[in-house]
Amino acid sequence: MAHHALSSQESYNPNHLLDILLGKMQLKNDAALSRMLEVAPPVISKIRHHRLPVGASLLIRMHEVTGMSIRDLRDLMGDRRTKYRLSDAQGRPKPEEKAAQQAAQQAAQQQQGQQVQQGQQSQPNDASPSKPSGNYAH
């Protein structure tokens, strides 16, 4: 059974939050709660069995349906964190994406440099490969 990082907090108990929501909204069971929150019933089951965390979008939906603050909802499930932070790995490009990005930037810079050089080269003795050398018979 896979556990998420938040479940390592001793006070984390999403069942308490779900039970409070059932009572506050006067619902009979988790199926009714899932309909009210507009999520599939297995989502509620996975949250109850600590296989899925209560995510941001679900917290927002709970807030919209109940009018309770996000802070109160988080307190009810025992989430005492004061800040949410992305891990170091999230939000960073993968090494191969970073290399491709750098290569594209270098190519763009080289192309800009060539355009500038071509604009500055206006001498007739230019040995550019695009001009004939003059040894050809036309």
GROMACS elastic network, one bead per residue, 0.5 to 0.9 nm:
[ bonds ]
;  ai    aj funct       b0    kb
    1    50     6  0.88747   500
    1    51     6  0.70199   500
    2    50     6  0.83002   500
    2    51     6  0.59712   500
    2    52     6  0.86005   500
    3     6     6  0.83192   500
    3     7     6  0.64829   500
    3     8     6  0.81655   500
    3    50     6  0.63665   500
    3    51     6  0.55670   500
    3    52     6  0.75163   500
    3    53     6  0.86871   500
    4     7     6  0.56656   500
    4     8     6  0.76245   500
    4    50     6  0.75421   500
    4    51     6  0.69214   500
    4    52     6  0.67943   500
    4    53     6  0.65344   500
    5     8     6  0.57829   500
    5     9     6  0.80440   500
    5    53     6  0.85754   500
    6     9     6  0.57956   500
    6    12     6  0.70656   500
    6    53     6  0.72007   500
    6    79     6  0.77543   500
    7    10     6  0.74489   500
    7    11     6  0.85968   500
    7    12     6  0.59482   500
    7    13     6  0.79926   500
    7    50     6  0.68341   500
    7    51     6  0.89674   500
    7    53     6  0.78092   500
    8    11     6  0.86803   500
    8    12     6  0.75992   500
    9    12     6  0.53861   500
    9    13     6  0.89589   500
    9    78     6  0.82618   500
    9    79     6  0.78210   500
    9    80     6  0.86847   500
   10    13     6  0.83439   500
   10    78     6  0.84279   500
   11    77     6  0.79110   500
   11    78     6  0.50138   500
   11    79     6  0.71949   500
   11    80     6  0.81232   500
   12    76     6  0.89758   500
   12    77     6  0.57829   500
   12    79     6  0.57472   500
   12    80     6  0.83330   500
   13    16     6  0.57966   500
   13    17     6  0.73489   500
   13    48     6  0.84628   500
   13    50     6  0.85672   500
   13    76     6  0.80345   500
   13    78     6  0.57643   500
   13    79     6  0.81726   500
   14    17     6  0.51524   500
   14    18     6  0.63020   500
   14    19     6  0.86205   500
   14    47     6  0.67510   500
   14    48     6  0.64176   500
   14    49     6  0.89928   500
   14    50     6  0.78912   500
   14    53     6  0.81539   500
   14    54     6  0.74007   500
   14    74     6  0.89409   500
   14    76     6  0.77121   500
   14    78     6  0.73980   500
   14    79     6  0.88444   500
   15    18     6  0.50421   500
   15    19     6  0.59836   500
   15    20     6  0.85037   500
   15    47     6  0.77293   500
   15    48     6  0.54916   500
   15    49     6  0.85396   500
   15    77     6  0.71226   500
   16    19     6  0.51411   500
   16    20     6  0.61693   500
   16    21     6  0.86257   500
   16    76     6  0.64381   500
   16    77     6  0.58178   500
   16    78     6  0.84442   500
   17    20     6  0.51827   500
   17    21     6  0.62342   500
   17    22     6  0.86970   500
   17    73     6  0.68497   500
   17    74     6  0.81103   500
   17    75     6  0.84882   500
   17    76     6  0.50641   500
   17    78     6  0.84698   500
   18    21     6  0.50745   500
   18    22     6  0.61996   500
   18    23     6  0.87487   500
   18    30     6  0.81925   500
   18    33     6  0.82925   500
   18    44     6  0.83014   500
   18    48     6  0.81034   500
   18    76     6  0.88612   500
   18    77     6  0.81872   500
   19    22     6  0.50567   500
   19    23     6  0.63618   500
   19    24     6  0.86314   500
   19    30     6  0.89259   500
   20    23     6  0.51753   500
   20    24     6  0.59939   500
   20    25     6  0.84831   500
   20    76     6  0.79963   500
   21    24     6  0.50232   500
   21    25     6  0.59219   500
   21    26     6  0.80792   500
   21    27     6  0.81844   500
   21    33     6  0.78628   500
   21    62     6  0.83341   500
   21    66     6  0.78579   500
   22    25     6  0.54668   500
   22    26     6  0.57609   500
   22    28     6  0.69361   500
   22    29     6  0.70181   500
   22    30     6  0.76304   500
   22    32     6  0.85021   500
   22    33     6  0.65786   500
   23    27     6  0.64187   500
   23    28     6  0.83479   500
   24    27     6  0.79304   500
   24    66     6  0.78870   500
   25    33     6  0.84173   500
   25    36     6  0.89486   500
   25    65     6  0.88398   500
   25    66     6  0.74621   500
   27    30     6  0.80205   500
   27    32     6  0.60864   500
   27    33     6  0.65832   500
   28    31     6  0.82677   500
   28    32     6  0.65861   500
   28    33     6  0.81423   500
   29    32     6  0.54842   500
   29    33     6  0.64758   500
   29    34     6  0.88505   500
   30    34     6  0.60266   500
   30    35     6  0.85583   500
   30    41     6  0.71306   500
   30    44     6  0.67157   500
   30    45     6  0.78719   500
   31    34     6  0.50929   500
   31    35     6  0.63358   500
   31    36     6  0.86889   500
   31    40     6  0.84697   500
   31    41     6  0.56683   500
   31    44     6  0.81965   500
   32    35     6  0.51094   500
   32    36     6  0.62140   500
   32    37     6  0.86547   500
   32    41     6  0.86862   500
   33    36     6  0.50114   500
   33    37     6  0.61082   500
   33    38     6  0.82880   500
   33    39     6  0.86288   500
   33    41     6  0.83146   500
   33    44     6  0.81468   500
   34    37     6  0.50909   500
   34    38     6  0.57258   500
   34    39     6  0.51159   500
   34    40     6  0.60504   500
   34    41     6  0.53494   500
   34    42     6  0.86124   500
   34    43     6  0.78438   500
   34    44     6  0.65983   500
   35    39     6  0.63863   500
   35    40     6  0.75336   500
   35    41     6  0.77780   500
   36    39     6  0.79768   500
   36    65     6  0.76522   500
   37    40     6  0.88463   500
   37    58     6  0.77081   500
   37    61     6  0.63027   500
   37    62     6  0.66480   500
   37    65     6  0.72158   500
   38    61     6  0.84034   500
   39    42     6  0.83599   500
   39    43     6  0.66581   500
   39    44     6  0.79313   500
   39    58     6  0.84234   500
   40    43     6  0.56119   500
   40    44     6  0.75029   500
   41    44     6  0.55428   500
   41    45     6  0.66105   500
   41    46     6  0.88804   500
   42    46     6  0.59871   500
   42    47     6  0.84833   500
   43    46     6  0.51744   500
   43    47     6  0.62118   500
   43    48     6  0.86480   500
   43    52     6  0.74805   500
   44    47     6  0.51045   500
   44    48     6  0.61822   500
   44    49     6  0.87180   500
   44    52     6  0.86650   500
   45    48     6  0.50674   500
   45    49     6  0.62749   500
   45    50     6  0.86677   500
   45    51     6  0.85684   500
   45    52     6  0.87683   500
   46    49     6  0.51434   500
   46    50     6  0.61427   500
   46    52     6  0.52914   500
   46    53     6  0.82350   500
   47    50     6  0.51052   500
   47    51     6  0.59099   500
   47    53     6  0.58762   500
   47    54     6  0.65936   500
   48    51     6  0.76830   500
   48    52     6  0.81362   500
   49    52     6  0.77473   500
   50    53     6  0.67814   500
   52    55     6  0.82770   500
   54    57     6  0.83575   500
   54    58     6  0.62775   500
   54    59     6  0.66791   500
   54    77     6  0.89674   500
   55    58     6  0.53704   500
   55    59     6  0.62204   500
   55    60     6  0.87018   500
   56    59     6  0.50398   500
   56    60     6  0.61488   500
   56    61     6  0.85923   500
   57    60     6  0.50959   500
   57    61     6  0.62121   500
   57    62     6  0.86663   500
   58    62     6  0.61191   500
   58    63     6  0.85324   500
   59    62     6  0.50203   500
   59    63     6  0.61720   500
   59    64     6  0.86563   500
   59    70     6  0.66074   500
   59    73     6  0.72598   500
   59    74     6  0.80567   500
   60    64     6  0.62055   500
   60    65     6  0.86904   500
   60    70     6  0.70689   500
   61    64     6  0.50127   500
   61    65     6  0.61790   500
   61    66     6  0.85313   500
   62    65     6  0.52131   500
   62    66     6  0.59370   500
   62    67     6  0.77851   500
   62    68     6  0.76737   500
   62    70     6  0.82708   500
   62    73     6  0.79040   500
   63    66     6  0.53650   500
   63    67     6  0.51089   500
   63    68     6  0.51880   500
   63    69     6  0.59865   500
   63    70     6  0.61519   500
   63    73     6  0.76317   500
   64    67     6  0.55817   500
   64    68     6  0.78055   500
   65    68     6  0.82584   500
   66    69     6  0.86647   500
   68    71     6  0.83173   500
   68    72     6  0.64523   500
   68    73     6  0.67260   500
   69    72     6  0.51668   500
   69    73     6  0.63150   500
   69    74     6  0.86517   500
   70    73     6  0.50421   500
   70    74     6  0.61122   500
   70    75     6  0.85186   500
   71    74     6  0.51342   500
   71    75     6  0.61007   500
   71    76     6  0.86577   500
   72    76     6  0.61808   500
   72    77     6  0.88735   500
   73    76     6  0.51521   500
   73    77     6  0.66798   500
   73    78     6  0.88406   500
   73    79     6  0.87502   500
   74    77     6  0.53861   500
   74    78     6  0.63167   500
   74    79     6  0.51356   500
   74    80     6  0.73139   500
   74    81     6  0.88280   500
   75    79     6  0.55733   500
   75    80     6  0.64622   500
   76    79     6  0.75885   500
   77    80     6  0.88381   500
   79    82     6  0.87067   500
   81    84     6  0.71469   500
   85    88     6  0.89747   500
   86    89     6  0.78385   500
   86    90     6  0.59305   500
   86    91     6  0.76293   500
   87    90     6  0.53979   500
   87    91     6  0.82830   500
   88    91     6  0.76894   500
   88    92     6  0.75822   500
   89    92     6  0.59620   500
   89    93     6  0.85595   500
   89    94     6  0.88443   500
   90    93     6  0.83362   500
   92    95     6  0.88943   500
   92    98     6  0.87778   500
   93    96     6  0.80504   500
   93    97     6  0.58576   500
   93    98     6  0.57072   500
   94    97     6  0.51313   500
   94    98     6  0.60584   500
   94    99     6  0.86230   500
   95    98     6  0.50054   500
   95    99     6  0.61423   500
   95   100     6  0.86075   500
   96    99     6  0.50810   500
   96   100     6  0.61754   500
   96   101     6  0.85046   500
   97   100     6  0.50985   500
   97   101     6  0.60273   500
   97   102     6  0.85735   500
   98   102     6  0.61315   500
   98   103     6  0.85719   500
   99   102     6  0.51199   500
   99   103     6  0.61393   500
   99   104     6  0.86074   500
  100   103     6  0.50700   500
  100   104     6  0.61633   500
  100   105     6  0.86292   500
  101   104     6  0.51562   500
  101   105     6  0.62534   500
  101   106     6  0.86966   500
  102   105     6  0.50456   500
  102   106     6  0.61569   500
  102   107     6  0.85714   500
  103   106     6  0.51098   500
  103   107     6  0.61297   500
  103   108     6  0.85817   500
  104   107     6  0.50961   500
  104   108     6  0.61596   500
  104   109     6  0.86174   500
  105   108     6  0.50903   500
  105   109     6  0.61643   500
  105   110     6  0.86243   500
  106   109     6  0.50325   500
  106   110     6  0.61144   500
  106   111     6  0.85300   500
  107   110     6  0.50959   500
  107   111     6  0.61095   500
  107   112     6  0.85897   500
  108   111     6  0.50946   500
  108   112     6  0.61953   500
  108   113     6  0.85906   500
  109   112     6  0.50984   500
  109   113     6  0.61259   500
  109   114     6  0.86512   500
  110   114     6  0.61527   500
  110   115     6  0.86093   500
  111   114     6  0.51185   500
  111   115     6  0.62445   500
  111   116     6  0.86950   500
  112   115     6  0.51115   500
  112   116     6  0.62908   500
  112   117     6  0.86874   500
  113   116     6  0.51421   500
  113   117     6  0.62020   500
  113   118     6  0.86408   500
  114   118     6  0.60632   500
  114   119     6  0.85268   500
  115   118     6  0.51405   500
  115   119     6  0.62257   500
  115   120     6  0.87246   500
  116   119     6  0.51282   500
  116   120     6  0.63203   500
  116   121     6  0.87579   500
  117   120     6  0.50763   500
  117   121     6  0.61239   500
  118   121     6  0.51937   500
  118   122     6  0.78196   500
  119   122     6  0.71847   500
  120   123     6  0.88126   500
  121   124     6  0.87395   500
  121   126     6  0.74588   500
  122   125     6  0.88299   500
  122   126     6  0.77687   500
  123   126     6  0.58833   500
  124   127     6  0.87504   500
  125   128     6  0.89574   500
  126   131     6  0.83471   500
  127   130     6  0.85464   500
  127   131     6  0.73596   500
  127   132     6  0.88713   500
  127   133     6  0.77128   500
  128   131     6  0.57641   500
  128   132     6  0.84840   500
  128   133     6  0.89095   500
  129   132     6  0.73427   500
  129   133     6  0.83536   500
  131   134     6  0.86704   500
  132   135     6  0.77826   500
  132   136     6  0.74710   500
  133   136     6  0.72216   500
  134   137     6  0.80081   500
